[in-house]
Amino acid sequence: MPQAKIGVIGGTGLYDIEGMSDIEEVDINTPFGKPSDTIVVGRLEGVGIAFLPRHGKGHRISPTEIPSRANIYALKSLGVEHIIAINSAGSFKKELKPGHLLIPDQLIDRTRSRVSSFFGEGIVAHIAFADPFCPVLSQILFESAQAVGASVHQGGTYVVMEGPTFSTRAESRLYRSWGADIIGMTALPEAKLAREAEICYTIIGCITDYDTWWQHAEPITIDVILSTMYQNLDNAKKIIKLAVSKIPDRRHCACATALKMAIVTAPPVIPTEQKEKLGLLIGKYLP
């Protein structure tokens, strides 16, 4: 099976990465089922890349139905240590305009129908998640965005809603009162699962609209969002191409050892089937 150090999870409208060479399509089956689609592995700027469209080619998987555990597990099985995720988002602040990008540093979880952990069924792990995005990878993406001339903002809070319906005005005003910056449907449980898998994870938040808090704004429609999203994707592709060559070969961030002190279940009582199922993630920590 081909290997890649960097994974790219494409959001709405991003179904491939231009400029990849030595391309091989990999169909993976995981203990958590199949990922959203075939994973395309190749090289970009001389670096091993694994690309996965989050919603599947043709956008056939809704936010709630995304097989996030299978997606992250599959990327981990290919050797991925860093994930760059592309996410469309609505803005809660006038200065965060449609067409701008934001590299967030915080999350608020408002999902309610998603499995958000690899653990359970006889094994318990409590990962540290105070800082949900890898600071090293986030800084690289921000600097790369600046270098390609994108209108990019550093830091901010991303509210993850369940979807697929967009916010009511009351919900939008509530999240804005919390000091949140953007809202979307897909950063979770990806970020939690990536941390459990000890993968560095961060997103490029592509702002498409002002959500519904701004009374003077027209109600959100998917055609407006997609139009702005496609404009954002040109910058996102340039950022990825530049960023992959800047990501260090060796990791010194906390993401790389997130499970070291997180597993609280005594090894002798962990069910054998769970040891086998999660061996890719926990094997190095078991006697």
Sequence and secondary structure as in RCSB ss.txt:
>XXXX:A:sequence
MPQAKIGVIGGTGLYDIEGMSDIEEVDINTPFGKPSDTIVVGRLEGVGIAFLPRHGKGHRISPTEIPSRANIYAL
KSLGVEHIIAINSAGSFKKELKPGHLLIPDQLIDRTRSRVSSFFGEGIVAHIAFADPFCPVLSQILFESAQAVGA
SVHQGGTYVVMEGPTFSTRAESRLYRSWGADIIGMTALPEAKLAREAEICYTIIGCITDYDTWWQHAEPITIDVI
LSTMYQNLDNAKKIIKLAVSKIPDRRHCACATALKMAIVTAPPVIPTEQKEKLGLLIGKYLP
>XXXX:A:secstr
    SEEEEE TT    TT EEEEEE   BTTB  SS EEEEEETTEEEEEEETTTTTT S GGG  HHHHHHHH
HHTT  EEEEEEEEEESSTTS TT EEE  EEEEE  S    S  SS  B    SS S HHHHHHHHHHHHHTT 
 EEE  EEEEE  SS   HHHHHHHHHTT  EEESSSTTHHHHHHHTT EEEEEEEEEE TTT TTS    HHHH
HHHHHHHHHHHHHHHHHHTTTS SS  SGGGGTTTTTB S GGGS HHHHHHTHHHHGGG  
